Amino acid sequence: MSGILNSSIGRKFAMALSALFLMVFILQHFAINILSVFSPEAFNEASHFMGTFWAVQYLLQPVLILGVIFHFVMGFVLEIKNNNARKVSYAKNNGSANSTWMSRNMIWSGGFILVFIVIHMIDFWVHEMNVKYVAGDMTGLIDPTDPNSGFRYYEELVVKFEPIWRVALYCVGFVFLSLHLLHGFGSAFQSIGANNKYTKALKGVSKVYSIGIPAGFIFIALFHHFTGTH
């Protein structure tokens, strides 16, 4: 593994694989969260399953955390090495003429997204770990003896999106995610060699994904802010 990461191509390939892995997670995350708009019950059931099923908690969750850390660390490593390699060429060429704004600013959009992820984890993941492993509530129920009480996940989601500052932060965070994905999606497939007759179709899919998924998350935040109990 260390030998692969010592080469420029190997680092880009590993970066691409981690990006594709995280894009699959984002899609799955969105699929569950959009349920909160249409069916609080379905959202609660899906959240309860993801929050208590042992394979998700003890296998997939650690892999996801490691994937996030690897992706951002590798991103900063690649940016530093690319900047060092371009010091001479920048004196000869106009970098903005040969690359898009998004490709030149991936490090900044990535850095903001990293801050956003930390805040998001404090809002939801840290809270969930405290409820389950500190308070000892593994049921996910408000009151297991009351069939009308339901699960707590939907209520907690709505409460989180009451403050306008948090909604604004989430909206800005997803705008940056969209900008990051608009370049990163295509770049990931290019790095793994997916340049073939399907390239045009992939570009179309990448635009739909990169704009549609973050826009969907923004819609969820705004929906719960304006329809929740204040």
Short mmCIF file of the C-alpha atoms (twelve columns), coordinates in Angstrom:
data_MODEL
# 
_entry.id   MODEL 
# 
loop_
_atom_site.group_PDB 
_atom_site.id 
_atom_site.type_symbol 
_atom_site.label_atom_id 
_atom_site.label_alt_id 
_atom_site.label_comp_id 
_atom_site.label_asym_id 
_atom_site.label_seq_id 
_atom_site.Cartn_x 
_atom_site.Cartn_y 
_atom_site.Cartn_z 
_atom_site.pdbx_PDB_model_num 
ATOM 1   C CA . MET A 1   0.000   0.000  0.000   1 
ATOM 2   C CA . SER A 2   2.788   2.438  0.909   1 
ATOM 3   C CA . GLY A 3   4.455   1.721  -2.442  1 
ATOM 4   C CA . ILE A 4   1.279   2.669  -4.312  1 
ATOM 5   C CA . LEU A 5   0.888   5.900  -2.331  1 
ATOM 6   C CA . ASN A 6   4.498   6.895  -3.046  1 
ATOM 7   C CA . SER A 7   3.716   7.395  -6.745  1 
ATOM 8   C CA . SER A 8   1.684   10.261 -8.181  1 
ATOM 9   C CA . ILE A 9   -0.584  7.921  -10.158 1 
ATOM 10  C CA . GLY A 10  -1.072  5.672  -7.123  1 
ATOM 11  C CA . ARG A 11  -2.063  8.591  -4.913  1 
ATOM 12  C CA . LYS A 12  -4.566  9.869  -7.484  1 
ATOM 13  C CA . PHE A 13  -6.010  6.379  -7.913  1 
ATOM 14  C CA . ALA A 14  -6.409  5.924  -4.142  1 
ATOM 15  C CA . MET A 15  -7.924  9.397  -3.891  1 
ATOM 16  C CA . ALA A 16  -10.408 8.525  -6.635  1 
ATOM 17  C CA . LEU A 17  -11.468 5.283  -4.964  1 
ATOM 18  C CA . SER A 18  -12.046 7.036  -1.643  1 
ATOM 19  C CA . ALA A 19  -14.050 9.737  -3.456  1 
ATOM 20  C CA . LEU A 20  -16.278 7.167  -5.164  1 
ATOM 21  C CA . PHE A 21  -16.797 5.379  -1.845  1 
ATOM 22  C CA . LEU A 22  -17.859 8.634  -0.170  1 
ATOM 23  C CA . MET A 23  -20.183 9.507  -3.063  1 
ATOM 24  C CA . VAL A 24  -21.990 6.196  -2.575  1 
ATOM 25  C CA . PHE A 25  -22.348 7.022  1.125   1 
ATOM 26  C CA . ILE A 26  -23.676 10.526 0.368   1 
ATOM 27  C CA . LEU A 27  -26.300 9.017  -1.938  1 
ATOM 28  C CA . GLN A 28  -27.354 6.523  0.729   1 
ATOM 29  C CA . HIS A 29  -27.401 9.275  3.357   1 
ATOM 30  C CA . PHE A 30  -29.621 11.406 1.140   1 
ATOM 31  C CA . ALA A 31  -31.979 8.494  0.407   1 
ATOM 32  C CA . ILE A 32  -32.640 8.089  4.142   1 
ATOM 33  C CA . ASN A 33  -32.889 11.799 4.952   1 
ATOM 34  C CA . ILE A 34  -35.332 12.610 2.148   1 
ATOM 35  C CA . LEU A 35  -37.729 10.151 3.785   1 
ATOM 36  C CA . SER A 36  -38.127 12.687 6.595   1 
ATOM 37  C CA . VAL A 37  -39.936 14.978 4.159   1 
ATOM 38  C CA . PHE A 38  -42.444 12.408 2.944   1 
ATOM 39  C CA . SER A 39  -42.808 9.951  5.832   1 
ATOM 40  C CA . PRO A 40  -41.514 10.571 9.362   1 
ATOM 41  C CA . GLU A 41  -42.356 6.951  10.185  1 
ATOM 42  C CA . ALA A 42  -40.236 5.583  7.322   1 
ATOM 43  C CA . PHE A 43  -37.414 7.956  8.275   1 
ATOM 44  C CA . ASN A 44  -37.549 6.776  11.876  1 
ATOM 45  C CA . GLU A 45  -37.512 3.120  10.863  1 
ATOM 46  C CA . ALA A 46  -34.569 3.576  8.484   1 
ATOM 47  C CA . SER A 47  -32.629 5.686  11.002  1 
ATOM 48  C CA . HIS A 48  -33.320 3.191  13.771  1 
ATOM 49  C CA . PHE A 49  -32.027 0.332  11.617  1 
ATOM 50  C CA . MET A 50  -28.864 2.220  10.605  1 
ATOM 51  C CA . GLY A 51  -28.304 3.306  14.197  1 
ATOM 52  C CA . THR A 52  -28.661 -0.107 15.828  1 
ATOM 53  C CA . PHE A 53  -27.743 -2.789 13.271  1 
ATOM 54  C CA . TRP A 54  -24.417 -4.246 14.411  1 
ATOM 55  C CA . ALA A 55  -22.825 -4.475 10.935  1 
ATOM 56  C CA . VAL A 56  -23.483 -0.790 10.286  1 
ATOM 57  C CA . GLN A 57  -22.314 0.312  13.726  1 
ATOM 58  C CA . TYR A 58  -19.207 -1.814 14.168  1 
ATOM 59  C CA . LEU A 59  -18.069 -2.488 10.573  1 
ATOM 60  C CA . LEU A 60  -19.369 0.091  8.108   1 
ATOM 61  C CA . GLN A 61  -19.206 3.096  10.437  1 
ATOM 62  C CA . PRO A 62  -15.478 2.721  11.262  1 
ATOM 63  C CA . VAL A 63  -14.739 2.144  7.552   1 
ATOM 64  C CA . LEU A 64  -16.630 5.322  6.694   1 
ATOM 65  C CA . ILE A 65  -14.743 7.377  9.284   1 
ATOM 66  C CA . LEU A 66  -11.421 6.050  8.016   1 
ATOM 67  C CA . GLY A 67  -12.523 6.763  4.437   1 
ATOM 68  C CA . VAL A 68  -13.324 10.382 5.281   1 
ATOM 69  C CA . ILE A 69  -9.999  10.876 7.066   1 
ATOM 70  C CA . PHE A 70  -8.060  9.211  4.245   1 
ATOM 71  C CA . HIS A 71  -9.799  11.276 1.558   1 
ATOM 72  C CA . PHE A 72  -9.086  14.616 3.198   1 
ATOM 73  C CA . VAL A 73  -5.519  13.781 4.219   1 
ATOM 74  C CA . MET A 74  -4.759  12.513 0.711   1 
ATOM 75  C CA . GLY A 75  -6.399  15.604 -0.766  1 
ATOM 76  C CA . PHE A 76  -4.129  17.920 1.218   1 
ATOM 77  C CA . VAL A 77  -1.079  15.794 0.350   1 
ATOM 78  C CA . LEU A 78  -1.875  15.942 -3.370  1 
ATOM 79  C CA . GLU A 79  -2.482  19.691 -3.211  1 
ATOM 80  C CA . ILE A 80  0.868   20.320 -1.514  1 
ATOM 81  C CA . LYS A 81  2.744   18.140 -4.015  1 
ATOM 82  C CA . ASN A 82  0.922   19.707 -6.965  1 
ATOM 83  C CA . ASN A 83  1.719   23.214 -5.745  1 
ATOM 84  C CA . ASN A 84  5.390   22.311 -5.373  1 
ATOM 85  C CA . ALA A 85  5.454   20.853 -8.879  1 
ATOM 86  C CA . ARG A 86  3.776   23.949 -10.363 1 
ATOM 87  C CA . LYS A 87  6.048   26.602 -8.839  1 
ATOM 88  C CA . VAL A 88  8.142   26.875 -11.988 1 
ATOM 89  C CA . SER A 89  5.349   26.335 -14.505 1 
ATOM 90  C CA . TYR A 90  3.220   29.089 -12.973 1 
ATOM 91  C CA . ALA A 91  5.916   31.583 -13.941 1 
ATOM 92  C CA . LYS A 92  5.571   30.489 -17.563 1 
ATOM 93  C CA . ASN A 93  1.888   29.690 -17.935 1 
ATOM 94  C CA . ASN A 94  -1.403  31.218 -16.972 1 
ATOM 95  C CA . GLY A 95  -2.909  28.530 -14.724 1 
ATOM 96  C CA . SER A 96  -6.417  29.934 -14.995 1 
ATOM 97  C CA . ALA A 97  -6.323  29.553 -18.775 1 
ATOM 98  C CA . ASN A 98  -5.667  25.824 -18.564 1 
ATOM 99  C CA . SER A 99  -7.969  24.803 -15.699 1 
ATOM 100 C CA . THR A 100 -11.373 25.601 -14.255 1 
ATOM 101 C CA . TRP A 101 -12.000 27.650 -11.120 1 
ATOM 102 C CA . MET A 102 -13.305 24.534 -9.382  1 
ATOM 103 C CA . SER A 103 -10.221 22.456 -10.132 1 
ATOM 104 C CA . ARG A 104 -7.921  25.232 -8.867  1 
ATOM 105 C CA . ASN A 105 -9.880  25.667 -5.635  1 
ATOM 106 C CA . MET A 106 -10.628 22.073 -4.632  1 
ATOM 107 C CA . ILE A 107 -8.468  22.509 -1.534  1 
ATOM 108 C CA . TRP A 108 -10.588 25.446 -0.329  1 
ATOM 109 C CA . SER A 109 -13.937 23.842 -1.008  1 
ATOM 110 C CA . GLY A 110 -12.608 20.646 0.581   1 
ATOM 111 C CA . GLY A 111 -11.402 22.555 3.634   1 
ATOM 112 C CA . PHE A 112 -14.788 24.189 4.158   1 
ATOM 113 C CA . ILE A 113 -16.523 20.835 3.696   1 
ATOM 114 C CA . LEU A 114 -14.220 19.340 6.343   1 
ATOM 115 C CA . VAL A 115 -15.257 22.047 8.822   1 
ATOM 116 C CA . PHE A 116 -18.886 21.439 7.863   1 
ATOM 117 C CA . ILE A 117 -18.517 17.686 8.448   1 
ATOM 118 C CA . VAL A 118 -17.065 18.290 11.913  1 
ATOM 119 C CA . ILE A 119 -20.041 20.516 12.813  1 
ATOM 120 C CA . HIS A 120 -22.467 17.985 11.316  1 
ATOM 121 C CA . MET A 121 -20.917 15.165 13.355  1 
ATOM 122 C CA . ILE A 122 -21.169 17.231 16.532  1 
ATOM 123 C CA . ASP A 123 -24.824 17.933 15.751  1 
ATOM 124 C CA . PHE A 124 -25.848 14.365 15.017  1 
ATOM 125 C CA . TRP A 125 -23.166 11.660 15.366  1 
ATOM 126 C CA . VAL A 126 -21.692 12.782 18.714  1 
ATOM 127 C CA . HIS A 127 -25.197 13.270 20.071  1 
ATOM 128 C CA . GLU A 128 -26.199 9.793  18.893  1 
ATOM 129 C CA . MET A 129 -23.094 8.198  20.450  1 
ATOM 130 C CA . ASN A 130 -23.896 9.945  23.732  1 
ATOM 131 C CA . VAL A 131 -27.504 8.699  23.732  1 
ATOM 132 C CA . LYS A 132 -26.586 5.102  22.911  1 
ATOM 133 C CA . TYR A 133 -23.285 4.510  24.651  1 
ATOM 134 C CA . VAL A 134 -23.229 7.051  27.494  1 
ATOM 135 C CA . ALA A 135 -26.921 7.233  28.399  1 
ATOM 136 C CA . GLY A 136 -27.313 3.562  27.454  1 
ATOM 137 C CA . ASP A 137 -30.425 3.991  25.290  1 
ATOM 138 C CA . MET A 138 -30.041 1.483  22.445  1 
ATOM 139 C CA . THR A 139 -33.747 1.324  21.660  1 
ATOM 140 C CA . GLY A 140 -34.041 4.614  19.824  1 
ATOM 141 C CA . LEU A 141 -37.473 4.999  21.373  1 
ATOM 142 C CA . ILE A 142 -38.830 7.954  23.304  1 
ATOM 143 C CA . ASP A 143 -40.982 5.599  25.343  1 
ATOM 144 C CA . PRO A 144 -40.972 1.887  24.428  1 
ATOM 145 C CA . THR A 145 -44.189 1.356  26.430  1 
ATOM 146 C CA . ASP A 146 -46.142 4.011  24.492  1 
ATOM 147 C CA . PRO A 147 -47.024 2.932  20.917  1 
ATOM 148 C CA . ASN A 148 -47.974 6.529  20.082  1 
ATOM 149 C CA . SER A 149 -44.661 8.058  21.102  1 
ATOM 150 C CA . GLY A 150 -42.762 6.800  18.073  1 
ATOM 151 C CA . PHE A 151 -39.028 6.967  17.458  1 
ATOM 152 C CA . ARG A 152 -37.011 10.006 18.493  1 
ATOM 153 C CA . TYR A 153 -34.987 10.502 15.267  1 
ATOM 154 C CA . TYR A 154 -37.488 12.654 13.378  1 
ATOM 155 C CA . GLU A 155 -38.114 14.918 16.362  1 
ATOM 156 C CA . GLU A 156 -34.381 15.448 16.870  1 
ATOM 157 C CA . LEU A 157 -33.912 16.263 13.174  1 
ATOM 158 C CA . VAL A 158 -36.650 18.897 13.226  1 
ATOM 159 C CA . VAL A 159 -35.283 20.484 16.411  1 
ATOM 160 C CA . LYS A 160 -31.790 20.748 14.888  1 
ATOM 161 C CA . PHE A 161 -33.118 22.785 11.966  1 
ATOM 162 C CA . GLU A 162 -35.034 25.316 14.058  1 
ATOM 163 C CA . PRO A 163 -32.181 27.898 14.352  1 
ATOM 164 C CA . ILE A 164 -31.807 29.889 11.121  1 
ATOM 165 C CA . TRP A 165 -28.022 30.129 11.599  1 
ATOM 166 C CA . ARG A 166 -27.682 26.344 11.458  1 
ATOM 167 C CA . VAL A 167 -29.880 26.126 8.361   1 
ATOM 168 C CA . ALA A 168 -27.786 28.838 6.679   1 
ATOM 169 C CA . LEU A 169 -24.579 27.003 7.589   1 
ATOM 170 C CA . TYR A 170 -25.924 23.765 6.139   1 
ATOM 171 C CA . CYS A 171 -27.037 25.485 2.936   1 
ATOM 172 C CA . VAL A 172 -23.622 27.077 2.427   1 
ATOM 173 C CA . GLY A 173 -21.951 23.758 3.231   1 
ATOM 174 C CA . PHE A 174 -23.951 21.948 0.568   1 
ATOM 175 C CA . VAL A 175 -23.227 24.670 -1.994  1 
ATOM 176 C CA . PHE A 176 -19.528 24.035 -1.408  1 
ATOM 177 C CA . LEU A 177 -20.156 20.290 -1.637  1 
ATOM 178 C CA . SER A 178 -21.810 20.836 -5.018  1 
ATOM 179 C CA . LEU A 179 -18.850 22.855 -6.298  1 
ATOM 180 C CA . HIS A 180 -16.459 20.219 -4.992  1 
ATOM 181 C CA . LEU A 181 -18.394 17.390 -6.636  1 
ATOM 182 C CA . LEU A 182 -18.736 19.154 -9.985  1 
ATOM 183 C CA . HIS A 183 -15.004 18.706 -10.487 1 
ATOM 184 C CA . GLY A 184 -14.350 15.750 -8.190  1 
ATOM 185 C CA . PHE A 185 -16.943 13.382 -9.684  1 
ATOM 186 C CA . GLY A 186 -15.481 13.477 -13.185 1 
ATOM 187 C CA . SER A 187 -11.922 13.611 -11.905 1 
ATOM 188 C CA . ALA A 188 -12.455 10.438 -9.853  1 
ATOM 189 C CA . PHE A 189 -13.654 8.449  -12.870 1 
ATOM 190 C CA . GLN A 190 -10.828 9.841  -14.986 1 
ATOM 191 C CA . SER A 191 -8.252  8.799  -12.383 1 
ATOM 192 C CA . ILE A 192 -9.438  5.173  -12.455 1 
ATOM 193 C CA . GLY A 193 -9.297  5.135  -16.263 1 
ATOM 194 C CA . ALA A 194 -13.005 5.428  -17.062 1 
ATOM 195 C CA . ASN A 195 -12.406 7.428  -20.247 1 
ATOM 196 C CA . ASN A 196 -14.328 5.530  -22.889 1 
ATOM 197 C CA . LYS A 197 -17.535 5.657  -24.902 1 
ATOM 198 C CA . TYR A 198 -19.460 6.208  -21.674 1 
ATOM 199 C CA . THR A 199 -17.552 9.414  -20.790 1 
ATOM 200 C CA . LYS A 200 -20.273 11.707 -22.150 1 
ATOM 201 C CA . ALA A 201 -22.951 9.847  -20.191 1 
ATOM 202 C CA . LEU A 202 -20.809 9.997  -17.042 1 
ATOM 203 C CA . LYS A 203 -20.513 13.771 -17.401 1 
ATOM 204 C CA . GLY A 204 -24.281 14.026 -17.525 1 
ATOM 205 C CA . VAL A 205 -24.687 11.793 -14.486 1 
ATOM 206 C CA . SER A 206 -22.003 13.737 -12.623 1 
ATOM 207 C CA . LYS A 207 -23.816 17.050 -13.155 1 
ATOM 208 C CA . VAL A 208 -27.147 15.604 -12.044 1 
ATOM 209 C CA . TYR A 209 -25.533 14.070 -8.952  1 
ATOM 210 C CA . SER A 210 -23.294 17.048 -8.104  1 
ATOM 211 C CA . ILE A 211 -26.123 19.576 -8.302  1 
ATOM 212 C CA . GLY A 212 -29.154 17.425 -7.458  1 
ATOM 213 C CA . ILE A 213 -27.953 15.736 -4.260  1 
ATOM 214 C CA . PRO A 214 -26.659 18.891 -2.499  1 
ATOM 215 C CA . ALA A 215 -29.802 20.753 -3.649  1 
ATOM 216 C CA . GLY A 216 -31.860 17.946 -2.140  1 
ATOM 217 C CA . PHE A 217 -30.078 18.288 1.197   1 
ATOM 218 C CA . ILE A 218 -30.685 22.054 1.118   1 
ATOM 219 C CA . PHE A 219 -34.368 21.394 0.458   1 
ATOM 220 C CA . ILE A 220 -34.530 19.043 3.471   1 
ATOM 221 C CA . ALA A 221 -32.991 21.668 5.787   1 
ATOM 222 C CA . LEU A 222 -35.287 24.433 4.526   1 
ATOM 223 C CA . PHE A 223 -38.350 22.173 4.632   1 
ATOM 224 C CA . HIS A 224 -37.872 21.274 8.291   1 
ATOM 225 C CA . HIS A 225 -37.007 24.845 9.236   1 
ATOM 226 C CA . PHE A 226 -40.187 26.290 7.753   1 
ATOM 227 C CA . THR A 227 -42.553 23.454 8.612   1 
ATOM 228 C CA . GLY A 228 -41.175 22.434 12.020  1 
ATOM 229 C CA . THR A 229 -42.411 23.628 15.384  1 
ATOM 230 C CA . HIS A 230 -40.788 26.895 16.453  1 
# 
